[in-house]
């Protein structure tokens, strides 16, 4: 079992704990929830066990792997800005 990147017994005293919502996990669904909740003006915090975002795609790397779904279905299609920033080597 993978251990979290860091464990805190006590939150830092300067940490703001007043949120409208929290999201567990920074995978594609968690990031989408963050985006949508902030879009409606909520103050949101995401908690992620890993040291980076991506969920399944962070924890499971498959160099050279290909899939038969269009890349757009695995992208952040809710944000044109994110799609534009992504550098696709193949389409």
PDB file as gemmi writes it, atoms N, CA and C in Angstrom:
CRYST1    1.000    1.000    1.000  90.00  90.00  90.00 P 1                      
ATOM      1  N   UNK A   1       0.834  -1.178   0.000  1.00  0.00           N  
ATOM      2  CA  UNK A   1       0.000   0.000   0.000  1.00  0.00           C  
ATOM      3  C   UNK A   1       0.879   1.241   0.000  1.00  0.00           C  
ATOM      4  N   UNK A   2       0.555   2.197  -0.791  1.00  0.00           N  
ATOM      5  CA  UNK A   2       1.322   3.430  -0.891  1.00  0.00           C  
ATOM      6  C   UNK A   2       0.987   4.352   0.272  1.00  0.00           C  
ATOM      7  N   UNK A   3       1.998   4.929   0.861  1.00  0.00           N  
ATOM      8  CA  UNK A   3       1.802   5.849   1.976  1.00  0.00           C  
ATOM      9  C   UNK A   3       1.606   7.267   1.467  1.00  0.00           C  
ATOM     10  N   UNK A   4       0.830   8.096   2.185  1.00  0.00           N  
ATOM     11  CA  UNK A   4       0.678   9.493   1.778  1.00  0.00           C  
ATOM     12  C   UNK A   4       2.031  10.201   1.776  1.00  0.00           C  
ATOM     13  N   UNK A   5       2.128  11.236   0.968  1.00  0.00           N  
ATOM     14  CA  UNK A   5       3.375  11.991   0.852  1.00  0.00           C  
ATOM     15  C   UNK A   5       3.752  12.644   2.175  1.00  0.00           C  
ATOM     16  N   UNK A   6       2.768  13.079   2.952  1.00  0.00           N  
ATOM     17  CA  UNK A   6       3.039  13.742   4.219  1.00  0.00           C  
ATOM     18  C   UNK A   6       1.872  13.505   5.163  1.00  0.00           C  
ATOM     19  N   UNK A   7       2.159  13.441   6.448  1.00  0.00           N  
ATOM     20  CA  UNK A   7       1.117  13.291   7.454  1.00  0.00           C  
ATOM     21  C   UNK A   7       1.264  14.428   8.445  1.00  0.00           C  
ATOM     22  N   UNK A   8       0.163  15.086   8.760  1.00  0.00           N  
ATOM     23  CA  UNK A   8       0.171  16.187   9.708  1.00  0.00           C  
ATOM     24  C   UNK A   8      -0.657  15.798  10.928  1.00  0.00           C  
ATOM     25  N   UNK A   9      -0.072  15.890  12.114  1.00  0.00           N  
ATOM     26  CA  UNK A   9      -0.831  15.660  13.339  1.00  0.00           C  
ATOM     27  C   UNK A   9      -1.655  16.886  13.688  1.00  0.00           C  
ATOM     28  N   UNK A  10      -1.119  18.046  13.390  1.00  0.00           N  
ATOM     29  CA  UNK A  10      -1.801  19.305  13.673  1.00  0.00           C  
ATOM     30  C   UNK A  10      -1.665  20.202  12.454  1.00  0.00           C  
ATOM     31  N   UNK A  11      -2.758  20.834  12.031  1.00  0.00           N  
ATOM     32  CA  UNK A  11      -2.616  21.766  10.909  1.00  0.00           C  
ATOM     33  C   UNK A  11      -1.784  22.974  11.335  1.00  0.00           C  
ATOM     34  N   UNK A  12      -1.004  23.538  10.442  1.00  0.00           N  
ATOM     35  CA  UNK A  12      -0.261  24.755  10.777  1.00  0.00           C  
ATOM     36  C   UNK A  12      -1.221  25.835  11.266  1.00  0.00           C  
ATOM     37  N   UNK A  13      -0.781  26.635  12.219  1.00  0.00           N  
ATOM     38  CA  UNK A  13      -1.672  27.632  12.825  1.00  0.00           C  
ATOM     39  C   UNK A  13      -2.151  28.679  11.830  1.00  0.00           C  
ATOM     40  N   UNK A  14      -1.421  28.918  10.751  1.00  0.00           N  
ATOM     41  CA  UNK A  14      -1.830  29.924   9.773  1.00  0.00           C  
ATOM     42  C   UNK A  14      -2.692  29.331   8.660  1.00  0.00           C  
ATOM     43  N   UNK A  15      -3.063  28.050   8.762  1.00  0.00           N  
ATOM     44  CA  UNK A  15      -3.868  27.393   7.742  1.00  0.00           C  
ATOM     45  C   UNK A  15      -5.330  27.785   7.905  1.00  0.00           C  
ATOM     46  N   UNK A  16      -5.930  28.298   6.852  1.00  0.00           N  
ATOM     47  CA  UNK A  16      -7.339  28.676   6.868  1.00  0.00           C  
ATOM     48  C   UNK A  16      -8.179  27.415   6.717  1.00  0.00           C  
ATOM     49  N   UNK A  17      -9.030  27.133   7.687  1.00  0.00           N  
ATOM     50  CA  UNK A  17      -9.844  25.919   7.668  1.00  0.00           C  
ATOM     51  C   UNK A  17     -11.301  26.199   7.342  1.00  0.00           C  
ATOM     52  N   UNK A  18     -11.617  27.375   6.846  1.00  0.00           N  
ATOM     53  CA  UNK A  18     -12.997  27.745   6.542  1.00  0.00           C  
ATOM     54  C   UNK A  18     -13.257  27.561   5.047  1.00  0.00           C  
ATOM     55  N   UNK A  19     -13.915  26.446   4.686  1.00  0.00           N  
ATOM     56  CA  UNK A  19     -14.204  26.128   3.285  1.00  0.00           C  
ATOM     57  C   UNK A  19     -15.687  25.842   3.112  1.00  0.00           C  
ATOM     58  N   UNK A  20     -16.187  26.126   1.932  1.00  0.00           N  
ATOM     59  CA  UNK A  20     -17.557  25.750   1.590  1.00  0.00           C  
ATOM     60  C   UNK A  20     -17.629  24.271   1.237  1.00  0.00           C  
ATOM     61  N   UNK A  21     -16.547  23.728   0.682  1.00  0.00           N  
ATOM     62  CA  UNK A  21     -16.513  22.323   0.277  1.00  0.00           C  
ATOM     63  C   UNK A  21     -15.077  21.843   0.277  1.00  0.00           C  
ATOM     64  N   UNK A  22     -14.915  20.546   0.494  1.00  0.00           N  
ATOM     65  CA  UNK A  22     -13.610  19.921   0.308  1.00  0.00           C  
ATOM     66  C   UNK A  22     -13.779  18.800  -0.708  1.00  0.00           C  
ATOM     67  N   UNK A  23     -12.721  18.550  -1.450  1.00  0.00           N  
ATOM     68  CA  UNK A  23     -12.716  17.491  -2.459  1.00  0.00           C  
ATOM     69  C   UNK A  23     -11.599  16.533  -2.082  1.00  0.00           C  
ATOM     70  N   UNK A  24     -11.920  15.252  -2.043  1.00  0.00           N  
ATOM     71  CA  UNK A  24     -10.926  14.237  -1.732  1.00  0.00           C  
ATOM     72  C   UNK A  24     -10.430  13.632  -3.044  1.00  0.00           C  
ATOM     73  N   UNK A  25      -9.165  13.864  -3.323  1.00  0.00           N  
ATOM     74  CA  UNK A  25      -8.549  13.309  -4.524  1.00  0.00           C  
ATOM     75  C   UNK A  25      -8.430  14.316  -5.646  1.00  0.00           C  
ATOM     76  N   UNK A  26      -7.240  14.380  -6.240  1.00  0.00           N  
ATOM     77  CA  UNK A  26      -6.972  15.314  -7.334  1.00  0.00           C  
ATOM     78  C   UNK A  26      -6.814  14.573  -8.653  1.00  0.00           C  
ATOM     79  N   UNK A  27      -7.680  13.587  -8.851  1.00  0.00           N  
ATOM     80  CA  UNK A  27      -7.759  12.926 -10.149  1.00  0.00           C  
ATOM     81  C   UNK A  27      -8.618  13.769 -11.075  1.00  0.00           C  
ATOM     82  N   UNK A  28      -8.959  13.224 -12.212  1.00  0.00           N  
ATOM     83  CA  UNK A  28      -9.716  14.002 -13.191  1.00  0.00           C  
ATOM     84  C   UNK A  28     -11.070  14.450 -12.630  1.00  0.00           C  
ATOM     85  N   UNK A  29     -11.734  13.591 -11.848  1.00  0.00           N  
ATOM     86  CA  UNK A  29     -13.031  13.962 -11.268  1.00  0.00           C  
ATOM     87  C   UNK A  29     -12.875  14.999 -10.164  1.00  0.00           C  
ATOM     88  N   UNK A  30     -11.851  14.835  -9.332  1.00  0.00           N  
ATOM     89  CA  UNK A  30     -11.612  15.800  -8.268  1.00  0.00           C  
ATOM     90  C   UNK A  30     -11.288  17.180  -8.806  1.00  0.00           C  
ATOM     91  N   UNK A  31     -10.471  17.237  -9.850  1.00  0.00           N  
ATOM     92  CA  UNK A  31     -10.133  18.531 -10.441  1.00  0.00           C  
ATOM     93  C   UNK A  31     -11.344  19.164 -11.116  1.00  0.00           C  
ATOM     94  N   UNK A  32     -12.195  18.331 -11.704  1.00  0.00           N  
ATOM     95  CA  UNK A  32     -13.427  18.852 -12.308  1.00  0.00           C  
ATOM     96  C   UNK A  32     -14.337  19.435 -11.224  1.00  0.00           C  
ATOM     97  N   UNK A  33     -14.460  18.737 -10.096  1.00  0.00           N  
ATOM     98  CA  UNK A  33     -15.280  19.257  -8.999  1.00  0.00           C  
ATOM     99  C   UNK A  33     -14.715  20.578  -8.487  1.00  0.00           C  
ATOM    100  N   UNK A  34     -13.402  20.660  -8.332  1.00  0.00           N  
ATOM    101  CA  UNK A  34     -12.759  21.906  -7.921  1.00  0.00           C  
ATOM    102  C   UNK A  34     -13.130  23.031  -8.877  1.00  0.00           C  
ATOM    103  N   UNK A  35     -13.000  22.774 -10.152  1.00  0.00           N  
ATOM    104  CA  UNK A  35     -13.301  23.768 -11.182  1.00  0.00           C  
ATOM    105  C   UNK A  35     -14.755  24.232 -11.094  1.00  0.00           C  
ATOM    106  N   UNK A  36     -15.696  23.278 -11.025  1.00  0.00           N  
ATOM    107  CA  UNK A  36     -17.121  23.620 -11.023  1.00  0.00           C  
ATOM    108  C   UNK A  36     -17.531  24.338  -9.735  1.00  0.00           C  
ATOM    109  N   UNK A  37     -17.007  23.919  -8.594  1.00  0.00           N  
ATOM    110  CA  UNK A  37     -17.362  24.571  -7.336  1.00  0.00           C  
ATOM    111  C   UNK A  37     -16.806  25.988  -7.269  1.00  0.00           C  
ATOM    112  N   UNK A  38     -15.592  26.186  -7.740  1.00  0.00           N  
ATOM    113  CA  UNK A  38     -15.042  27.549  -7.781  1.00  0.00           C  
ATOM    114  C   UNK A  38     -15.798  28.419  -8.781  1.00  0.00           C  
ATOM    115  N   UNK A  39     -16.267  27.802  -9.863  1.00  0.00           N  
ATOM    116  CA  UNK A  39     -17.028  28.531 -10.874  1.00  0.00           C  
ATOM    117  C   UNK A  39     -18.300  29.143 -10.281  1.00  0.00           C  
ATOM    118  N   UNK A  40     -18.890  28.481  -9.284  1.00  0.00           N  
ATOM    119  CA  UNK A  40     -20.100  29.030  -8.652  1.00  0.00           C  
ATOM    120  C   UNK A  40     -19.769  29.824  -7.388  1.00  0.00           C  
ATOM    121  N   UNK A  41     -18.497  30.120  -7.195  1.00  0.00           N  
ATOM    122  CA  UNK A  41     -18.085  31.021  -6.132  1.00  0.00           C  
ATOM    123  C   UNK A  41     -17.793  30.386  -4.785  1.00  0.00           C  
ATOM    124  N   UNK A  42     -17.673  29.083  -4.743  1.00  0.00           N  
ATOM    125  CA  UNK A  42     -17.392  28.423  -3.470  1.00  0.00           C  
ATOM    126  C   UNK A  42     -15.897  28.428  -3.168  1.00  0.00           C  
ATOM    127  N   UNK A  43     -15.584  28.474  -1.887  1.00  0.00           N  
ATOM    128  CA  UNK A  43     -14.203  28.354  -1.431  1.00  0.00           C  
ATOM    129  C   UNK A  43     -13.950  26.864  -1.203  1.00  0.00           C  
ATOM    130  N   UNK A  44     -12.979  26.307  -1.946  1.00  0.00           N  
ATOM    131  CA  UNK A  44     -12.797  24.860  -2.007  1.00  0.00           C  
ATOM    132  C   UNK A  44     -11.351  24.487  -1.702  1.00  0.00           C  
ATOM    133  N   UNK A  45     -11.183  23.342  -1.077  1.00  0.00           N  
ATOM    134  CA  UNK A  45      -9.850  22.781  -0.823  1.00  0.00           C  
ATOM    135  C   UNK A  45      -9.834  21.347  -1.329  1.00  0.00           C  
ATOM    136  N   UNK A  46      -8.764  20.964  -2.029  1.00  0.00           N  
ATOM    137  CA  UNK A  46      -8.587  19.592  -2.502  1.00  0.00           C  
ATOM    138  C   UNK A  46      -7.508  18.931  -1.649  1.00  0.00           C  
ATOM    139  N   UNK A  47      -7.788  17.711  -1.220  1.00  0.00           N  
ATOM    140  CA  UNK A  47      -6.808  16.910  -0.495  1.00  0.00           C  
ATOM    141  C   UNK A  47      -6.408  15.727  -1.373  1.00  0.00           C  
ATOM    142  N   UNK A  48      -5.110  15.542  -1.544  1.00  0.00           N  
ATOM    143  CA  UNK A  48      -4.585  14.480  -2.411  1.00  0.00           C  
ATOM    144  C   UNK A  48      -3.478  13.735  -1.673  1.00  0.00           C  
ATOM    145  N   UNK A  49      -3.507  12.410  -1.716  1.00  0.00           N  
ATOM    146  CA  UNK A  49      -2.494  11.592  -1.043  1.00  0.00           C  
ATOM    147  C   UNK A  49      -1.149  11.638  -1.760  1.00  0.00           C  
ATOM    148  N   UNK A  50      -1.163  11.819  -3.061  1.00  0.00           N  
ATOM    149  CA  UNK A  50       0.073  11.827  -3.832  1.00  0.00           C  
ATOM    150  C   UNK A  50       0.749  13.180  -3.819  1.00  0.00           C  
ATOM    151  N   UNK A  51       1.932  13.220  -4.391  1.00  0.00           N  
ATOM    152  CA  UNK A  51       2.670  14.479  -4.482  1.00  0.00           C  
ATOM    153  C   UNK A  51       2.331  15.248  -5.751  1.00  0.00           C  
ATOM    154  N   UNK A  52       1.441  14.691  -6.574  1.00  0.00           N  
ATOM    155  CA  UNK A  52       1.016  15.353  -7.803  1.00  0.00           C  
ATOM    156  C   UNK A  52      -0.422  15.013  -8.121  1.00  0.00           C  
ATOM    157  N   UNK A  53      -0.981  15.709  -9.077  1.00  0.00           N  
ATOM    158  CA  UNK A  53      -2.363  15.469  -9.481  1.00  0.00           C  
ATOM    159  C   UNK A  53      -2.419  14.409 -10.576  1.00  0.00           C  
ATOM    160  N   UNK A  54      -3.603  13.888 -10.813  1.00  0.00           N  
ATOM    161  CA  UNK A  54      -3.780  12.948 -11.910  1.00  0.00           C  
ATOM    162  C   UNK A  54      -4.495  11.661 -11.555  1.00  0.00           C  
ATOM    163  N   UNK A  55      -4.634  11.368 -10.259  1.00  0.00           N  
ATOM    164  CA  UNK A  55      -5.346  10.156  -9.862  1.00  0.00           C  
ATOM    165  C   UNK A  55      -4.713   8.905 -10.436  1.00  0.00           C  
ATOM    166  N   UNK A  56      -5.513   8.089 -11.096  1.00  0.00           N  
ATOM    167  CA  UNK A  56      -5.037   6.840 -11.693  1.00  0.00           C  
ATOM    168  C   UNK A  56      -3.846   7.080 -12.601  1.00  0.00           C  
ATOM    169  N   UNK A  57      -3.875   8.150 -13.360  1.00  0.00           N  
ATOM    170  CA  UNK A  57      -2.783   8.419 -14.305  1.00  0.00           C  
ATOM    171  C   UNK A  57      -1.525   8.909 -13.596  1.00  0.00           C  
ATOM    172  N   UNK A  58      -1.643   9.370 -12.345  1.00  0.00           N  
ATOM    173  CA  UNK A  58      -0.461   9.715 -11.552  1.00  0.00           C  
ATOM    174  C   UNK A  58       0.169   8.441 -10.981  1.00  0.00           C  
ATOM    175  N   UNK A  59      -0.672   7.573 -10.402  1.00  0.00           N  
ATOM    176  CA  UNK A  59      -0.181   6.386  -9.713  1.00  0.00           C  
ATOM    177  C   UNK A  59       0.247   5.276 -10.660  1.00  0.00           C  
ATOM    178  N   UNK A  60      -0.362   5.193 -11.816  1.00  0.00           N  
ATOM    179  CA  UNK A  60      -0.085   4.106 -12.763  1.00  0.00           C  
ATOM    180  C   UNK A  60       0.462   4.683 -14.059  1.00  0.00           C  
ATOM    181  N   UNK A  61       1.746   4.528 -14.264  1.00  0.00           N  
ATOM    182  CA  UNK A  61       2.394   5.042 -15.474  1.00  0.00           C  
ATOM    183  C   UNK A  61       2.567   3.898 -16.459  1.00  0.00           C  
ATOM    184  N   UNK A  62       2.212   4.146 -17.685  1.00  0.00           N  
ATOM    185  CA  UNK A  62       2.337   3.129 -18.725  1.00  0.00           C  
ATOM    186  C   UNK A  62       3.083   3.724 -19.915  1.00  0.00           C  
ATOM    187  N   UNK A  63       4.407   3.835 -19.836  1.00  0.00           N  
ATOM    188  CA  UNK A  63       5.163   4.438 -20.933  1.00  0.00           C  
ATOM    189  C   UNK A  63       4.873   3.741 -22.262  1.00  0.00           C  
ATOM    190  N   UNK A  64       4.530   4.524 -23.244  1.00  0.00           N  
ATOM    191  CA  UNK A  64       4.256   3.997 -24.568  1.00  0.00           C  
ATOM    192  C   UNK A  64       2.875   3.401 -24.740  1.00  0.00           C  
ATOM    193  N   UNK A  65       2.081   3.376 -23.664  1.00  0.00           N  
ATOM    194  CA  UNK A  65       0.736   2.796 -23.759  1.00  0.00           C  
ATOM    195  C   UNK A  65      -0.163   3.683 -24.610  1.00  0.00           C  
ATOM    196  N   UNK A  66      -1.057   3.059 -25.329  1.00  0.00           N  
ATOM    197  CA  UNK A  66      -2.029   3.777 -26.148  1.00  0.00           C  
ATOM    198  C   UNK A  66      -3.404   3.244 -25.809  1.00  0.00           C  
ATOM    199  N   UNK A  67      -4.422   4.037 -26.071  1.00  0.00           N  
ATOM    200  CA  UNK A  67      -5.785   3.587 -25.807  1.00  0.00           C  
ATOM    201  C   UNK A  67      -6.666   3.955 -26.975  1.00  0.00           C  
ATOM    202  N   UNK A  68      -7.791   3.264 -27.074  1.00  0.00           N  
ATOM    203  CA  UNK A  68      -8.633   3.426 -28.256  1.00  0.00           C  
ATOM    204  C   UNK A  68      -9.717   4.489 -28.095  1.00  0.00           C  
ATOM    205  N   UNK A  69      -9.718   5.207 -26.990  1.00  0.00           N  
ATOM    206  CA  UNK A  69     -10.647   6.324 -26.822  1.00  0.00           C  
ATOM    207  C   UNK A  69      -9.978   7.587 -27.323  1.00  0.00           C  
ATOM    208  N   UNK A  70     -10.762   8.498 -27.806  1.00  0.00           N  
ATOM    209  CA  UNK A  70     -10.184   9.762 -28.253  1.00  0.00           C  
ATOM    210  C   UNK A  70      -9.542  10.463 -27.073  1.00  0.00           C  
ATOM    211  N   UNK A  71      -8.393  11.068 -27.297  1.00  0.00           N  
ATOM    212  CA  UNK A  71      -7.683  11.735 -26.211  1.00  0.00           C  
ATOM    213  C   UNK A  71      -8.542  12.796 -25.544  1.00  0.00           C  
ATOM    214  N   UNK A  72      -9.460  13.386 -26.282  1.00  0.00           N  
ATOM    215  CA  UNK A  72     -10.316  14.430 -25.731  1.00  0.00           C  
ATOM    216  C   UNK A  72     -11.146  13.903 -24.562  1.00  0.00           C  
ATOM    217  N   UNK A  73     -11.505  12.610 -24.591  1.00  0.00           N  
ATOM    218  CA  UNK A  73     -12.322  12.048 -23.508  1.00  0.00           C  
ATOM    219  C   UNK A  73     -11.523  11.885 -22.217  1.00  0.00           C  
ATOM    220  N   UNK A  74     -10.202  11.899 -22.304  1.00  0.00           N  
ATOM    221  CA  UNK A  74      -9.358  11.814 -21.122  1.00  0.00           C  
ATOM    222  C   UNK A  74      -8.734  13.168 -20.776  1.00  0.00           C  
ATOM    223  N   UNK A  75      -9.180  14.204 -21.401  1.00  0.00           N  
ATOM    224  CA  UNK A  75      -8.615  15.530 -21.187  1.00  0.00           C  
ATOM    225  C   UNK A  75      -9.564  16.362 -20.337  1.00  0.00           C  
ATOM    226  N   UNK A  76      -9.131  17.531 -19.988  1.00  0.00           N  
ATOM    227  CA  UNK A  76      -9.955  18.451 -19.214  1.00  0.00           C  
ATOM    228  C   UNK A  76     -10.800  19.281 -20.173  1.00  0.00           C  
ATOM    229  N   UNK A  77     -11.784  18.624 -20.785  1.00  0.00           N  
ATOM    230  CA  UNK A  77     -12.593  19.272 -21.820  1.00  0.00           C  
ATOM    231  C   UNK A  77     -13.445  20.410 -21.283  1.00  0.00           C  
ATOM    232  N   UNK A  78     -13.590  20.501 -19.972  1.00  0.00           N  
ATOM    233  CA  UNK A  78     -14.354  21.588 -19.379  1.00  0.00           C  
ATOM    234  C   UNK A  78     -13.586  22.901 -19.398  1.00  0.00           C  
ATOM    235  N   UNK A  79     -12.297  22.863 -19.733  1.00  0.00           N  
ATOM    236  CA  UNK A  79     -11.485  24.074 -19.737  1.00  0.00           C  
ATOM    237  C   UNK A  79     -10.674  24.168 -21.028  1.00  0.00           C  
ATOM    238  N   UNK A  80     -11.071  25.046 -21.903  1.00  0.00           N  
ATOM    239  CA  UNK A  80     -10.328  25.245 -23.145  1.00  0.00           C  
ATOM    240  C   UNK A  80      -8.902  25.701 -22.850  1.00  0.00           C  
ATOM    241  N   UNK A  81      -8.731  26.487 -21.788  1.00  0.00           N  
ATOM    242  CA  UNK A  81      -7.399  26.964 -21.412  1.00  0.00           C  
ATOM    243  C   UNK A  81      -6.464  25.788 -21.095  1.00  0.00           C  
ATOM    244  N   UNK A  82      -6.943  24.810 -20.323  1.00  0.00           N  
ATOM    245  CA  UNK A  82      -6.121  23.638 -20.021  1.00  0.00           C  
ATOM    246  C   UNK A  82      -5.831  22.821 -21.272  1.00  0.00           C  
ATOM    247  N   UNK A  83      -6.834  22.658 -22.119  1.00  0.00           N  
ATOM    248  CA  UNK A  83      -6.628  21.915 -23.367  1.00  0.00           C  
ATOM    249  C   UNK A  83      -5.584  22.588 -24.246  1.00  0.00           C  
ATOM    250  N   UNK A  84      -5.632  23.916 -24.306  1.00  0.00           N  
ATOM    251  CA  UNK A  84      -4.677  24.656 -25.131  1.00  0.00           C  
ATOM    252  C   UNK A  84      -3.249  24.548 -24.599  1.00  0.00           C  
ATOM    253  N   UNK A  85      -3.100  24.422 -23.266  1.00  0.00           N  
ATOM    254  CA  UNK A  85      -1.773  24.329 -22.658  1.00  0.00           C  
ATOM    255  C   UNK A  85      -1.133  22.961 -22.857  1.00  0.00           C  
ATOM    256  N   UNK A  86      -1.949  21.932 -23.078  1.00  0.00           N  
ATOM    257  CA  UNK A  86      -1.426  20.572 -23.189  1.00  0.00           C  
ATOM    258  C   UNK A  86      -0.701  20.397 -24.514  1.00  0.00           C  
ATOM    259  N   UNK A  87       0.472  19.822 -24.462  1.00  0.00           N  
ATOM    260  CA  UNK A  87       1.266  19.596 -25.660  1.00  0.00           C  
ATOM    261  C   UNK A  87       1.123  18.137 -26.085  1.00  0.00           C  
ATOM    262  N   UNK A  88       0.229  17.884 -27.037  1.00  0.00           N  
ATOM    263  CA  UNK A  88      -0.003  16.521 -27.510  1.00  0.00           C  
ATOM    264  C   UNK A  88       1.054  16.163 -28.548  1.00  0.00           C  
ATOM    265  N   UNK A  89       1.776  15.071 -28.324  1.00  0.00           N  
ATOM    266  CA  UNK A  89       2.776  14.643 -29.298  1.00  0.00           C  
ATOM    267  C   UNK A  89       2.116  13.926 -30.470  1.00  0.00           C  
ATOM    268  N   UNK A  90       0.933  13.337 -30.237  1.00  0.00           N  
ATOM    269  CA  UNK A  90       0.167  12.671 -31.296  1.00  0.00           C  
ATOM    270  C   UNK A  90      -1.305  12.964 -31.078  1.00  0.00           C  
ATOM    271  N   UNK A  91      -2.075  12.823 -32.135  1.00  0.00           N  
ATOM    272  CA  UNK A  91      -3.527  13.032 -32.028  1.00  0.00           C  
ATOM    273  C   UNK A  91      -4.247  11.798 -32.478  1.00  0.00           C  
TER     274      UNK A  91                                                      
END                                                                             
